C-alpha cells in the first residue's frame, strides 16, 4: 500500500507532483493565503491612492490644471486669464 493520500477535490496544484525548482519559482501557487498580510497591503494601497487623490485635488484647488505637452507628458500649469 502507498502511504500517500489521495488528492481531494479543491487541492489544486498542491496535489500534483512537481520539482523543487517549480515550487520555488511559483511560490504563490503553493503558499496559503495570509489575511493579515493581505489587509496590510490593502490599507497601504488605499492610503497611497488616497494621498495621490488628495495632492491632485489640492493642486487643482490652487488654480493648477493638468496640461498634456507635445511629447505626451502631463504637467501642472497655473491657470491664466486672458483678461490680465
C-alpha positions as CSV (number, residue, x, y, z in Angstrom):
1,X,0.0,0.0,0.0
2,X,1.1,3.5,-0.7
3,X,1.4,5.9,2.2
4,X,0.5,8.9,0.1
5,X,-3.0,10.1,0.5
6,X,-5.4,10.6,-2.5
7,X,-5.8,14.2,-3.7
8,X,-9.0,15.7,-2.5
9,X,-11.2,17.9,-4.8
10,X,-10.1,21.5,-4.4
11,X,-6.4,20.7,-3.6
12,X,-5.3,22.3,-6.9
13,X,-1.6,22.2,-7.7
14,X,-0.6,21.1,-4.2
15,X,-1.8,17.6,-5.1
16,X,0.3,17.3,-8.3
17,X,3.9,16.0,-8.3
18,X,6.4,18.8,-9.2
19,X,10.1,19.7,-8.9
20,X,11.6,21.8,-6.2
21,X,12.6,24.4,-8.8
22,X,9.0,24.8,-10.0
23,X,7.8,25.2,-6.4
24,X,10.5,27.8,-5.7
25,X,9.7,29.8,-8.9
26,X,5.9,29.6,-8.4
27,X,5.8,30.1,-4.6
28,X,2.4,31.9,-4.7
29,X,0.7,28.8,-6.1
30,X,1.7,26.7,-3.0
31,X,1.5,29.2,-0.2
32,X,-1.7,29.5,1.8
33,X,-3.3,33.0,1.8
34,X,-2.5,35.2,4.8
35,X,-5.4,37.5,5.7
36,X,-3.2,39.8,7.9
37,X,-0.6,40.5,5.2
38,X,-3.5,41.0,2.7
39,X,-5.2,43.5,5.0
40,X,-1.9,45.4,5.5
41,X,-1.3,45.5,1.7
42,X,-4.9,46.7,1.1
43,X,-4.5,49.5,3.6
44,X,-1.2,50.6,2.1
45,X,-2.5,50.7,-1.5
46,X,-5.7,52.5,-0.3
47,X,-3.5,55.0,1.6
48,X,-1.3,55.7,-1.5
49,X,-4.2,56.1,-3.8
50,X,-5.9,58.5,-1.3
51,X,-2.7,60.5,-0.9
52,X,-2.4,60.9,-4.7
53,X,-6.1,62.0,-5.0
54,X,-5.6,64.4,-2.1
55,X,-2.5,66.0,-3.7
56,X,-4.2,66.3,-7.1
57,X,-7.3,68.0,-5.6
58,X,-5.0,70.3,-3.6
59,X,-3.2,71.5,-6.8
60,X,-6.5,71.9,-8.7
61,X,-7.9,73.9,-5.8
62,X,-4.9,76.3,-6.0
63,X,-5.7,77.0,-9.7
64,X,-3.5,74.5,-11.4
65,X,-4.7,72.1,-14.1
66,X,-3.1,69.1,-15.8
67,X,-1.9,70.1,-19.3
68,X,-0.6,67.5,-21.7
69,X,2.6,68.6,-23.6
70,X,3.5,67.6,-27.1
71,X,5.6,64.7,-26.0
72,X,2.7,63.1,-24.0
73,X,3.8,64.0,-20.5
74,X,1.4,65.7,-18.1
75,X,2.4,69.0,-16.3
76,X,0.5,71.1,-13.8
77,X,0.2,74.6,-15.1
78,X,-1.2,77.7,-13.3
79,X,-4.5,78.9,-14.8
80,X,-4.1,82.2,-16.7
81,X,-6.8,84.6,-17.6
82,X,-7.0,86.3,-20.9
83,X,-8.2,89.5,-19.1
84,X,-5.0,90.0,-17.2
